[in-house]
Amino acid sequence: MANIKDGKKKAGFKEYFNGVRIEMKKVVWPTKQEVVSYTAIVIATCAVFALGFWLIDTGALAALKSLLNITLN
């Protein structure tokens, strides 16, 4: 409520969305080629990390099996 104490009018929904519209005009949107390349990078990174975690998990499981002499069906 600091706006009311300072004598300023509280902004309404219309002013808010007008400000949002003005700010959205300032946004520099990526091109289609940039979106495709960024998407490919994200998918490749996820695949690399998934493979890495799978290898670590498999290695840890093998180590625990041999350490504890456990056999799984």
Secondary structure, DSSP 8 states (H G I E B T S, - for coil): -HHHHTT-----HHHHHHHHHHHHHT-----HHHHHHHHHHHHHHHHHHHHHHHHHHHHHHHHHHHHHT----
